[in-house]
């Protein structure tokens, strides 16, 4: 029997491997694609997050004339770029970066004379996602709720006081702060002051956020009450704690 009261955890392993594997694919691709493309294929870019800016010659990224509210530059000075003209694999990776990242040149690494598909912070986030997925594949358990499934990656003996005194919300908030605050402080300080973050700082602040995100994603797929036959009392928790369902009359 596993630490959660179920007979196996093969499902949790698969979930962690899928999230870790997909994230690893993207991390490797972010480096591999600019490395194998001909040198100087991808010029300095400056787009918008959550927008398609470099699909073809007529896309916003190629017709912009200068920076507006901190976004964009005169692309003609650096050369036009269209990811739709690349091979399918490279096109997919750069399209993914185009949609999800601002693609600012000053915040991105260059490989083989080609700007990477995403900024350094996003590299850190996807690296963290991969680590989080693989950690869950090794340690994670379905413990009914997303929060308690997240805590399952820690040794039960380290959580006995947390569960006995019901400090679970405090621990959850602490973990959120630990993963989000470094990136938020670095990003907002950069936005509100003259401070310019370094590539190293973006990487080390993006990775913890990605790690937490990878764990939460894994727990979201893994936490399923139905495997306990909808009996919360069957969930094994640290320090002998048990869930109890609230009766309709008590709600």
N, C-alpha and C positions, 0 to 999 in steps of 0.2 A: 504494500500500500504506500502511496506517495504521501508527502507531508500535508496535502490538502484533503486527504480522505478518499481519493479516487485510486483506481487500480493501476493507472498508467498516465503518462504525460506525452504520448506520441503526437497528439494534436498541438500541444504547446511548442514542441520541437519544430514541427512543420511551419507553424506561424512565424516563429523566430527566424527560421532559415529563409523563408520567403522574403520577409522584410529586410533581413540582413543581406540576402543575396541580391535583391533588386537594387538596394542602395549601393552595394559594392559595385554592381554593374555600372551605375551612373558615375561613381567616383573614378573608376578606372577609365571610363569613356571620356570624362572631362579632361584627362591627361593624354589619353591615347589619340583621340581624334586630331587635336591640333599638332600632335607630334608627327602623324603620318601624312597630313595634308602637305602639299607643296609649300615651301617657305613663302611667307608674306601673302598668303591667301586671305587671311582674316586681318583686316586693318584695325586700328584703334576704333572702338565702338562707344556709343553713349546713347542708350535707349531708355525705355520706361519699364518699370516692373509691371507685370500682369498685362502686357500688351504685345502684339506682334508688330515689331518695328523693322525687321530686316528680311521680309519674305522675298521681295524682288526689288528691282530698280525704282519702282514707284512707291515703295513703302515709306512710312514716316521717317524711319532712320536714315534713309538715303536722300531725302529731300529737305531735311532740317537745315536751317541756315545759321543757327547759333544757339547758345544756351538760353533757356527760358525757365526761370524759377528753379535753377539748379539742375535742370535736365537738358541733355542734348549738347551738341556742338556742330560746327560746320563740317559735315561728313565729307564734303567734296575735297577738303584739305588733306584728308587721310586716305581717301579711296572708297568707292562704294562696295557694299557687300550684300550678297543675296544667298541665304542658306538653301533656297530652293534649287540652286544650280549645283549643289554639292551631290556626292553620291548618297544613296538612301540612308546609310548608317550615320554618316557625318551630318547630313541634313537633319535627321531626327534629333541628334544631340544638340545641335545649334538651335533648332526650333524650340526644343525644350528649354534651353537657356534663354532664348529670346522672350518666351512667354513668361517665364518665372523669375527672371533676374533683370536688373536695370542695365547690366552689361557695361558699366562705366569702366573705361580703360584704366584710370588711375587706381581702381580698386580690384583689378584683375591681373593675374599672372599671364605672361607671354611664353609660349613654348614654340620653338622652331620658327620664330618670327610671326606666330599666329596668336592672337588673343584667345584665351580660354573661353569656353561657352558660358561660364558663370563666374561670378566674382569669388574672391577668396573666402568670404564669409559663407557663401553657399557651399563651397567645397568642404568647409568645416562642418556645416549642418549635415550634409550627406554622409560625411565620415562618421559623425555621431550617430546618425540613423542606423548605419551598418553595425556599429559597435553595440547599440541598444538592442537591435534585433538578435544579434548573436548571443548577447548576455541572456536575453529572455529564452533563447533556445536551450541554454544550459541550465538556467536556474528557475525560470518562470513557471508559475502554476495558475490554474483556474481556481480562484477562490471567491467565486460568485460575483463580487463587485470589481470594477476596474481598479479602484483604490487598493483593495486588499490583494488583488492579483499583482499589482505593482510592488507591494511590500514583500511579496514572496521571493523576490530576488535576493533578499537579505537573509542571513541565518536566523532561524526562529528564536534562538536563545537571545539574540540581540534585540528582539522585538517584544520580549515578555513584559517589560515595564510599560511599553507603549500600549499594548493591548489591555493589560491589567488595569491601567488608569485611563484607558480610552483617550489617548493622545493622538489618535490616528489622523484627525484633521490637522493638528499642529505639524505632524511629520509630513503630511502631504503638501501643506503650504510651504514648509521649509524646503522641500525638494523642488517645488516650482520656482521659488525665489532663487535657489542655488543655480538653477539651470537658465533662468530667464534674465535675472538682474544683470549679470556681467555683459551680456549682449545689449540689453536695453540701455545700460549706462554708457557703454562705448558708443552706441549708435546715436543716442539723443545728445550726448556731449558733443559729438561730431557735428550734429545738425544745428545745435543752438549756439556753438562757440566757434572759435577759429581753430580748435583742435582737429587734427587730421589723424585718424587711426592708422596704425601700421598694418601691413599684411599679416604679420605674426599675431598681432592683437585680434584681428578679425578672425583668424583661424582658431585661436584658443578660446574665443568667446562664442563662436558659432558651434563648436564641437559639443560642449555640454548641453546646449539647447537641442541640438539634433539627437543626442543620446537620450535625453528625457522624452523627446517626441517619438523616437523609435520604440521606447519602452511603453509609452502610452498607447501607441498604435497597436503594438503586440497585445497589450492587455485588453484593448477594446475588442479585438477579435477573439481573444481567449476566454474572457469572463462570460460564462454562460451558465445560468442557474439550472437549465434543463438536465445537465449531466449529474445533478444531485437529486433528480426526480422532484424538483421544486421544493425540497425540504432543506431549508437553510441550516437546520440543526446538524446536518450531516457534514458540513464544511469543517474541516479540522483547522484550527487557528492557533497561533502561539499562546502560551501560558494557559491552555485549556479553555480559552474564550469560545463562546458559542454565539452564533446569530440567533435571533428570535424574531419571528414574524409578528407584526402588529395586527391584532384582531380588528375587524371592521368596526366593532363597537368602541374601540379606543381611538380611532382616527378622528 
